[in-house]
Amino acid sequence: MGSLAAANGAGHASNGAGVADQALALENGIGNGHKAGVANRATSALQANGGSKVAKKISPKDKYWVAADEGEMAAAIADGGEDGRRPLLYRTFKVKGILLHPYRLLSLIRLVAIVLFFIWRVRHPYADGMWLWWISMVGDLWFGVTWLLNQVAKLNPVKRVPNLTLLEQQFDLPDGNSNLPCLDVFINTVDPINEPMIYTMNSIISILAADYPVDKHACYLSDDGGSIIHYDGLLETAKFAALWVPFCRKHSIEPRAPESYFSLNTRPYTGNAPQDFVNDRRHMCREYDEFKERLDALFTLIPKRSDVYNHAAAKEGAKATWMADGTQWPGTWIDPAENHKKGQHVGIVKVMLKHPSYEPELGLGASTNSPLDFSAVDVRLPMLVYISREKSPSCDHQKKAGAMNVQLRVSALLTNAPFIINFDGDHYVNNSKAFRAGICFMLDRREGDNTAFVQFPQRFDDVDPTDRYCNHNRVFFDATLLGLNGIQGPSYVGTGCMFRRVALYGVDPPRWRPDNVKIVDSSTKFGSSASFISSILPAADQERSIMSPPALEEPVMADLAHVMTCAYEDGTEWGREVGWVYNIATEDVVTGFRLHRNGWRSMYCRMEPDAFAGTAPINLTERLYQILRWSGGSLEMFFSRNCPLLAGRRLHPMQRIAYANMTAYPVSSVFLVFYLLFPVIWIFRGQFYIQKPFPTYVLYLVIVIALTELIGMVEIKWAGLTLLDWIRNEQFYIIGATAVYPTAVFHIVLKLFGLKGVSFKLTAKQVASSTSDKFAELYAVQWAPMLIPTMVVIAVNVCAIDASIGKAIVGGWSLMQMADAGLGLVFNAWILVLIYPFALGMIGRWSKRPYILFILFVIVFILIALVDIAIQAMRSGFVRFHFKSSGGATFPTSWGL
């Protein structure tokens, strides 16, 4: 039993980093000692291009990577920077040959084994059912091809590490100012209940406190629900940030999201005022507790305030929701009314924090009212803007993609930074230098001008220690994306990504753009706003380092209102060739693909500590809903105009292969479920073979599976993964393939026939729980129909094991038959091991003691085996029933053997 489906579990699950120590030293700004005292040309050139002596203490995680840009570095040192070219702002590393060559060789050997396997099967078309033989042949061919598509994208992994020290030397000025380019940061949220507001406000606080020139970055919150809770929450956040941000600067706090920072037990102190730290931290802790209380109080304060104003107004009709300044809230009201309800309200733009001055502003010293001494700290805060786009019941608002496109236009009229970073509402800046790291790739003279976006890995807090449902997805983020980094770059994964603004506008990269082509033509693809169109050309200047928002006078407010209207995008290219892509569940992947298709490249940036972090769904059902949305959206992309196979020549051939695999992978479930349910035939018919001679068939499978695991072990080494990461990846691939991928395939079939398809549920964010039950959601059982297929697979394989044991005991099998059955039982047991996390999730709180699941399995095995033995014995004549009649009923009176 079994097939290439089993052998490919690891390979398909990899549809998804350590750093060499010398790179870590550059990244963290340590060990970078330049020779001093000899002011000659060679030394200046060395400093200008990052040449330095680095203390080498290579960690086990990074020892398999070696610098691959020594020639480029030498050339940069030789030219001395005299031609005005930008310096090399990142280092490139590749896997050492001691691992890379065996990795490629094993992949080749496995490919040869698969080809020989198919040749053997074609020459031996023998089975107990030829229709099953044909299905298994097609399935194995699909698994072989998709494994190859997945594997070739990882044969040249590349790691690039930003040189933050050199960036500081080149762009930061002695007077405290900087020549770094401007940056706009987007955050998106919808519902303050399903997306807890404390997460969103922590994200904003961490952005305001980031180690980036305060007058060169701005934060835009898009509230797609138009909720006054978010608006008032921003007011409270701005007040708290006035204390928190200077505190972070004074004491070099990391991370700069207060919820995450105060959850840490210890952290090495790296600030410059250790004598003040203890008292300052204690005071800020109290301030943060009060801040959270004020946020929670908004849910009762706003209705009470509105009741007071409504009573004073004494007007009949709907009850309005009122702002603190005594004006009616233009967005969604607590008591919905016409033009003030979810999906129907005017556009709103509110500048919560104005753009700061260009010169540092020192704070006040300690006093009785404020014990915090900020007399030597710059207390300026970045610009903060609240946005809620216009909503109308007659318009399709295109969910998150539509909201971000409105952010794109509004920010263009206010700050128009050449670079953008987008976050989900539950993600925050974990490393205050993350923005600088992304800029290193954008400004590097090698590929910077042709780089559309820099993708950072997703990291998560509050995931259970064993990562039961593979939330970290490290095989994808630390292996697959490094492989793509060696081609045309990683795919866009929806959050924690820095974009070049003009790339989102659909402008071609310099390498594909003729010199005489205008960036902005006279077409209407951008819409009818003259102010917006005139902002496009300045946005292309990546070295523009002055952010000067216009005064919010009536003409500017009119322009802002215009670009937020529902009808603005009618007759334009927004959602197709401009901005984020519409009409698909995975707008992130498709948007990144469009940029790659246009000839842009992307970069992958991994830092220590991690650049960003967020929350993940640790509940089984919520996690499966998330996978369903991703897999359904992937198939939508494959069967749309954005199919990778239809892209032009600007898309790298290997990148095309990677995208094809990334979008078609759910189809594997059609064949995989067939194999996983095949043991049901053994239950009712006894031994039944897909392929004969069976021992040879199993031998090929063993070879292919063993090679898969060997390849995986090598991948673990160069990607810096753990064995648990790899196991969880395989397990959740099988769980996803049985629980949600079939639904995704059904969805695309409906869509292809012009029907509506399946509605994808948005993933509910994890709600903070008490310390005594930190992972309460992990043990909650939420019923959903998509759980049924995996439960059936478990039942079938458990019954198959018991039926085989029963038949072996009663049926008088030969030694060869028992050996064949034993090989099948290994397959059944392996499937149960892979689905083990799902089984844990189904027993709820009992899963806190995993041995209970083992006991349950043993009991079920014994009971089903006994029942099967009794049935087999009865059928074979070893058991005779004696009955006596009583009225209309017949009862057994004895059993005879």
Residue pairs with C-beta under 8 A, 6 or more apart in sequence:
1 678
1 679
1 682
1 690
1 823
1 824
1 827
1 828
2 675
2 698
2 701
2 824
2 827
3 136
3 139
3 140
3 143
3 675
3 690
3 701
4 114
4 117
4 139
4 140
4 143
4 144
4 147
4 701
4 704
5 139
5 140
5 143
5 668
5 671
5 672
5 675
5 676
6 675
6 701
6 705
6 827
6 830
6 831
7 143
7 701
7 704
7 705
7 708
8 143
8 144
8 146
8 147
8 668
8 708
9 708
9 730
9 733
9 734
9 834
10 708
10 709
10 711
10 712
10 726
10 729
10 730
10 733
11 146
11 147
11 150
11 151
11 708
11 711
12 143
12 146
12 147
12 150
12 665
12 668
12 733
12 737
13 475
13 729
13 730
13 732
13 733
14 150
14 154
14 475
14 476
14 479
14 480
14 715
14 729
15 150
15 476
15 480
15 661
15 662
15 665
16 473
16 474
16 475
16 476
16 477
16 479
16 480
16 481
16 729
17 159
17 457
17 477
17 478
17 482
17 606
17 719
17 720
18 59
18 61
18 62
18 65
18 719
18 720
19 27
19 62
19 65
19 93
19 159
19 161
19 606
19 608
20 58
20 62
20 65
20 66
20 67
20 93
20 159
20 161
21 54
21 56
21 57
21 58
21 59
21 62
22 54
22 56
22 67
22 91
23 91
23 93
23 159
23 161
24 62
24 161
24 608
25 31
25 32
25 54
25 55
26 32
26 50
26 52
26 54
26 91
26 161
26 162
26 163
26 164
26 165
26 166
27 161
27 162
27 163
27 164
27 437
27 607
27 608
28 164
28 608
29 164
29 165
29 168
30 55
31 53
31 54
31 55
32 52
32 54
32 165
33 52
33 53
34 43
34 46
34 47
34 52
35 43
35 46
41 80
42 77
42 80
44 80
44 81
45 51
45 76
45 77
45 78
45 79
45 80
45 81
46 52
46 77
47 169
48 76
48 80
48 81
48 87
48 170
49 73
49 76
49 77
49 81
49 87
49 88
49 166
50 73
50 76
50 87
50 88
50 89
50 91
50 163
50 165
50 166
51 73
51 77
52 165
61 720
62 720
64 95
64 96
64 98
64 99
64 717
64 718
65 93
65 94
65 95
65 96
65 159
65 718
66 93
66 94
66 95
66 96
67 91
67 92
67 93
68 92
68 93
68 94
68 158
69 88
69 91
69 92
72 88
72 92
72 446
73 88
73 91
76 87
76 88
79 85
81 87
85 445
86 170
86 443
86 444
86 445
86 448
87 166
87 170
87 444
87 445
88 163
88 166
88 444
88 445
88 446
89 162
89 163
89 166
89 167
89 170
89 440
89 441
89 443
89 444
89 448
90 160
90 161
90 162
90 163
90 440
90 441
90 444
91 160
91 161
91 163
92 158
92 159
92 160
93 158
93 159
93 160
93 161
94 100
94 156
94 157
94 158
94 159
94 486
95 103
95 157
95 718
99 714
99 717
99 718
100 157
100 718
102 714
103 155
103 711
103 714
103 715
103 718
104 155
106 707
106 710
106 711
106 714
107 151
107 155
107 711
109 707
110 147
110 704
110 707
110 708
110 711
111 148
113 700
113 703
113 704
113 707
114 144
114 147
114 704
116 700
117 140
117 700
117 704
118 137
118 140
118 141
118 144
120 696
120 700
121 137
121 140
121 691
121 697
122 137
124 691
124 692
124 693
124 696
125 133
126 133
126 691
126 692
126 693
127 133
127 689
127 690
127 691
127 692
128 688
128 689
128 690
128 692
129 688
129 690
132 678
132 690
133 690
133 691
135 671
135 674
136 674
136 675
136 690
136 691
138 671
139 670
139 671
139 672
139 674
139 675
140 671
142 667
142 668
142 671
143 668
143 671
146 661
146 664
146 665
146 668
149 657
149 658
149 660
149 661
150 480
150 661
151 711
152 654
152 657
153 480
153 483
153 484
153 487
153 654
153 657
153 658
153 661
154 479
154 480
154 482
154 483
154 715
155 483
156 483
156 486
156 487
157 479
157 482
157 483
157 485
157 486
157 718
157 719
158 482
158 485
158 486
159 482
159 485
159 604
159 606
160 441
160 485
160 603
160 604
160 605
161 606
162 436
162 437
162 438
162 440
162 441
162 605
162 607
163 440
164 433
164 436
164 437
164 440
167 180
167 436
167 439
167 440
167 443
168 436
171 178
171 179
171 180
172 178
172 179
172 180
173 179
176 360
176 378
177 213
177 358
177 359
178 213
178 216
178 545
179 543
179 545
180 212
180 213
180 216
180 436
180 439
180 545
181 216
181 417
181 418
181 419
181 439
181 442
181 443
181 542
181 543
181 544
181 545
182 216
182 217
182 218
182 415
182 416
182 417
182 418
182 419
182 544
182 545
182 546
182 547
183 212
183 216
183 217
183 218
183 417
183 419
183 420
183 421
183 435
183 439
183 498
184 217
184 218
184 220
184 411
184 415
184 416
184 417
184 419
184 420
184 421
184 501
185 207
185 217
185 218
185 219
185 220
185 420
185 421
185 422
185 423
186 220
186 222
186 404
186 407
186 411
186 420
186 421
186 422
186 423
187 200
187 203
187 204
187 207
187 219
187 220
187 221
187 222
187 422
187 423
187 424
187 425
188 222
188 224
188 400
188 403
188 404
188 407
188 422
188 423
188 424
188 425
189 195
189 200
189 221
189 222
189 223
189 224
189 225
189 230
189 425
190 223
190 224
190 225
191 225
191 227
192 200
192 225
192 227
192 229
192 230
192 233
194 762
194 764
194 765
195 425
195 426
195 765
196 426
196 765
196 767
196 768
197 229
197 230
197 233
197 295
198 259
198 292
198 295
198 768
199 259
199 425
199 426
199 428
199 614
199 615
199 765
200 221
200 230
200 233
200 425
200 426
201 233
201 234
201 236
201 237
201 295
202 257
202 258
202 259
202 260
202 428
203 257
203 423
203 425
203 426
203 427
203 428
203 429
204 219
204 221
204 234
204 237
204 241
204 384
205 237
205 240
205 241
205 244
205 245
205 256
205 257
205 258
205 428
206 255
206 256
206 257
206 428
206 429
206 430
207 217
207 219
207 382
207 423
207 428
207 429
208 219
208 241
208 245
208 353
208 381
208 382
208 384
209 241
209 244
209 245
209 248
209 249
209 253
209 256
209 429
209 432
210 217
210 256
210 429
210 432
210 434
210 435
211 432
211 433
211 435
211 436
212 435
212 436
214 356
214 378
214 380
214 381
214 382
215 355
215 356
215 357
215 358
215 380
215 382
215 547
216 417
216 545
216 547
217 382
217 417
217 435
217 547
218 355
218 382
218 383
218 384
218 385
218 411
218 414
218 415
218 417
218 547
218 549
219 382
219 383
219 384
219 385
220 385
220 387
220 407
220 410
220 411
221 230
221 234
221 384
221 385
221 386
221 387
222 387
222 388
222 389
222 403
222 404
222 406
222 407
223 230
223 231
223 331
223 386
223 387
223 388
224 388
224 389
224 397
224 399
224 400
224 403
225 331
225 332
225 342
225 388
226 330
226 331
226 332
226 342
226 345
226 348
226 388
226 391
227 331
227 332
228 302
228 321
228 323
228 329
228 331
228 332
228 334
229 298
229 299
229 302
230 386
231 323
231 329
231 331
231 348
231 350
231 386
232 298
232 302
232 323
232 324
233 295
233 298
234 352
234 384
234 386
235 324
235 352
236 291
236 294
236 295
236 298
237 291
238 352
238 353
238 381
238 384
240 287
240 288
240 291
241 353
241 381
242 379
242 381
243 284
243 287
243 372
244 256
244 258
244 284
244 287
244 288
245 379
245 381
246 363
246 372
246 374
246 377
246 378
246 379
247 253
247 280
247 284
247 372
248 256
248 432
249 377
249 378
250 271
250 272
250 273
250 276
250 280
250 374
250 376
250 377
251 269
251 271
251 272
251 273
251 276
251 277
251 280
251 281
252 270
252 271
252 272
253 261
253 271
254 261
254 267
254 270
254 431
254 432
254 609
255 261
255 428
255 429
255 430
255 431
255 432
255 609
255 613
256 429
256 432
257 428
257 429
257 430
258 284
258 288
258 291
260 428
260 430
260 461
260 613
261 267
262 285
262 288
269 277
271 277
273 280
273 373
276 373
279 371
280 371
280 372
283 371
283 372
284 372
302 321
302 334
303 334
305 322
305 324
306 319
306 320
306 321
306 322
306 334
307 319
309 320
309 322
309 326
310 319
310 320
310 322
313 320
317 337
318 333
318 335
318 336
318 337
318 338
318 340
319 333
319 334
319 335
319 337
320 328
320 329
320 333
320 337
320 340
321 328
321 329
321 332
321 333
321 334
321 335
321 340
322 328
322 329
323 329
329 340
330 340
330 345
330 346
330 348
331 340
331 345
331 346
331 348
331 388
332 340
332 341
332 342
332 345
333 340
333 341
336 342
338 344
339 345
339 346
342 391
343 391
343 392
343 393
343 397
344 391
344 392
344 393
345 388
345 390
345 391
346 390
346 561
347 388
347 389
347 390
347 406
347 560
347 561
347 564
347 565
348 386
348 387
348 388
349 385
349 386
349 387
349 410
349 557
349 560
349 561
349 564
350 385
350 386
351 383
351 384
351 385
351 386
351 414
351 552
352 384
352 385
352 386
353 381
353 382
353 383
353 384
354 383
355 383
355 415
355 547
355 548
355 549
356 380
356 381
356 382
356 383
357 380
360 378
360 380
361 378
361 379
361 380
362 374
362 375
362 376
362 377
362 378
362 379
363 374
363 375
363 377
363 378
363 379
364 370
364 374
364 375
365 373
365 374
365 375
366 372
366 373
383 414
383 415
383 547
383 549
385 410
385 411
385 414
387 406
387 407
387 410
387 564
389 397
389 402
389 403
389 406
389 564
390 561
390 564
390 565
390 566
391 397
391 566
392 566
394 566
395 566
395 567
397 403
397 566
398 405
398 575
398 582
398 583
399 587
400 580
400 587
401 575
401 579
401 580
401 581
401 582
401 587
401 591
402 575
402 580
402 582
404 422
404 579
404 580
405 569
405 574
405 575
405 578
405 579
405 580
406 563
406 564
408 420
408 501
408 504
408 579
409 527
409 529
409 532
409 563
409 564
409 568
410 560
410 563
410 564
411 417
411 420
412 501
412 532
412 535
412 536
412 539
413 529
413 531
413 532
413 535
413 550
413 556
413 559
413 560
413 563
414 549
414 550
414 560
415 547
415 549
416 501
416 535
416 538
416 539
417 501
417 539
417 547
418 500
418 501
418 502
418 539
418 540
418 541
418 542
418 544
419 438
419 439
419 442
419 498
419 499
419 500
419 501
419 542
420 498
420 499
420 501
420 504
421 435
421 438
421 496
421 497
421 498
421 499
422 495
422 496
422 497
422 499
423 495
423 496
423 612
424 494
424 495
424 614
425 765
426 614
426 615
426 765
426 766
427 458
427 495
427 496
427 612
427 613
427 614
428 612
428 613
428 614
429 435
429 611
429 612
430 459
430 609
430 610
430 611
430 612
430 613
431 437
431 607
431 609
431 610
431 611
431 612
433 607
434 456
434 607
434 611
434 612
435 498
437 605
437 607
437 611
438 454
438 456
438 498
438 605
439 498
441 447
441 448
441 451
441 454
441 603
441 605
442 448
442 451
442 454
442 498
442 500
442 542
443 542
443 543
447 601
447 603
448 542
449 509
449 510
449 542
450 509
450 510
450 511
450 599
450 600
450 601
451 489
451 500
451 600
451 601
451 602
451 603
452 499
452 500
452 503
452 504
452 509
452 595
452 596
452 600
452 601
452 602
453 489
453 492
453 497
453 498
453 499
453 500
453 503
453 592
453 595
453 600
453 602
453 603
454 497
454 498
454 602
454 603
454 604
454 605
455 481
455 489
455 490
455 491
455 492
455 493
455 496
455 497
455 592
455 602
455 603
455 604
455 605
456 496
456 497
456 498
456 604
456 605
456 606
456 607
456 610
456 611
456 612
457 477
457 478
457 481
457 496
457 604
457 606
457 610
457 611
458 473
458 477
458 493
458 495
458 496
458 612
458 614
459 472
459 610
459 612
459 613
459 614
460 471
460 472
460 613
460 614
460 615
460 616
461 613
461 614
461 615
462 615
462 616
462 618
462 766
462 768
462 774
462 775
463 471
463 472
463 616
463 618
464 618
464 775
464 778
466 724
466 728
467 724
467 725
467 728
468 618
468 728
468 778
468 837
468 840
468 841
469 617
469 618
469 620
469 623
469 728
469 732
469 735
469 837
469 841
470 728
470 729
470 731
470 732
471 616
471 617
471 618
471 623
472 616
472 725
473 729
474 719
474 721
474 725
474 729
475 715
475 719
475 721
475 725
475 726
475 729
478 606
478 719
478 720
478 721
478 725
479 715
479 719
479 721
481 490
481 491
481 604
482 604
482 719
483 658
484 490
484 491
484 604
484 655
484 658
485 603
485 604
487 652
487 654
487 655
487 658
488 596
488 601
488 602
488 651
488 652
488 654
488 655
489 596
489 601
489 602
489 603
489 604
489 655
490 602
490 603
490 604
491 589
491 592
491 593
491 602
491 658
491 659
491 662
492 588
492 589
492 591
492 592
492 595
492 602
493 588
493 589
494 588
495 612
495 614
496 611
496 612
500 542
500 600
501 539
501 540
502 519
502 536
502 539
502 540
503 509
503 595
503 598
503 600
504 578
504 579
504 580
504 591
504 595
505 526
505 536
505 539
505 578
505 579
506 525
506 573
506 577
506 578
506 598
507 513
507 519
507 540
508 517
508 598
508 599
509 598
509 599
509 600
509 601
511 599
512 598
512 599
512 650
519 536
519 537
519 540
520 526
520 533
520 536
520 537
524 571
524 572
525 572
525 573
525 574
525 577
525 578
526 532
526 533
526 536
526 572
526 573
526 574
526 578
527 533
527 563
527 568
527 569
527 572
527 574
528 562
528 568
529 559
529 562
529 563
529 568
531 559
532 559
532 563
538 544
550 556
562 568
568 574
569 575
572 578
574 582
575 581
575 582
575 583
576 582
577 594
580 587
580 588
580 591
581 587
581 590
581 591
581 594
581 642
584 590
584 633
584 636
584 637
584 640
584 642
585 629
585 630
585 632
585 633
585 636
585 760
586 629
586 630
586 633
586 634
586 636
586 637
587 633
589 633
589 634
589 637
589 662
589 663
590 633
590 637
590 642
592 602
593 637
593 642
593 644
593 647
593 659
594 642
595 602
596 602
596 651
596 652
596 655
596 659
597 642
597 647
597 648
597 650
597 651
598 650
599 650
599 651
605 611
615 765
615 766
616 623
616 766
617 623
617 625
617 626
617 763
617 764
617 765
617 766
617 777
618 766
618 775
618 777
618 778
619 766
619 777
619 778
619 780
619 782
620 781
620 782
620 838
620 841
620 842
621 781
621 782
621 783
621 784
621 787
622 763
622 764
622 777
622 782
624 735
624 736
624 739
624 740
624 784
624 786
624 787
625 760
625 761
625 763
625 784
626 763
627 736
627 739
627 740
628 740
628 743
628 744
628 758
628 760
628 761
628 786
629 760
629 761
629 762
629 763
631 665
631 666
631 736
631 740
631 741
631 744
632 666
632 743
632 744
632 747
632 748
632 757
632 758
632 760
633 760
634 662
634 663
634 664
634 665
634 666
634 744
635 663
635 664
635 666
635 667
635 744
635 745
635 747
635 748
636 748
636 751
637 643
637 663
638 644
638 660
638 663
638 664
639 748
639 751
639 752
643 663
644 651
644 656
644 659
644 660
644 663
645 656
645 660
647 656
647 659
651 659
665 741
666 741
666 744
666 745
667 745
668 737
668 741
669 737
669 738
669 741
669 742
669 744
669 745
670 742
670 745
672 734
672 737
672 738
672 741
673 737
673 738
673 742
673 789
673 793
676 734
676 738
676 793
676 796
676 797
676 831
677 792
677 793
677 796
678 690
679 796
679 797
679 799
679 800
679 824
679 827
679 828
680 796
680 799
680 800
681 688
682 688
682 800
682 803
682 804
682 824
683 796
683 799
683 800
683 803
686 807
686 811
687 817
687 820
687 821
689 697
689 820
690 697
691 697
694 820
694 823
695 819
695 820
698 823
712 726
713 726
715 721
715 726
716 722
716 723
716 725
716 726
728 837
730 834
731 833
731 834
731 835
731 836
731 837
732 837
734 831
734 834
734 835
735 790
735 834
735 835
735 837
735 838
738 789
738 790
738 793
738 835
739 786
739 787
739 789
739 790
739 838
740 786
742 789
743 758
743 786
744 758
746 758
747 757
747 758
748 757
750 756
750 757
750 758
751 757
766 777
767 777
769 775
769 776
769 777
770 776
778 847
779 844
779 845
779 847
779 848
780 844
781 841
781 842
781 844
787 842
790 835
790 838
791 842
793 831
793 835
794 832
794 835
794 838
794 839
797 828
797 831
797 832
798 828
798 832
798 857
798 860
798 861
798 864
799 864
800 824
800 825
800 828
801 825
801 828
801 829
801 861
802 861
802 864
802 865
802 868
803 864
803 868
804 821
804 824
804 825
805 865
805 868
805 869
806 865
806 868
806 869
806 871
806 872
807 813
807 821
807 868
807 872
808 817
808 818
808 821
809 869
809 872
810 869
810 872
810 873
810 876
810 878
811 872
811 876
813 821
832 839
832 857
836 853
839 853
840 847
840 850
840 853
841 847
843 852
843 853
843 856
846 852
846 853
847 853
870 879
873 879
874 881
878 897
879 895
879 896
879 897
880 895
880 896
880 897
881 892
881 895
882 892
882 893
882 894
882 895
882 896
883 890
883 891
883 892
883 893
884 890
884 891
884 893
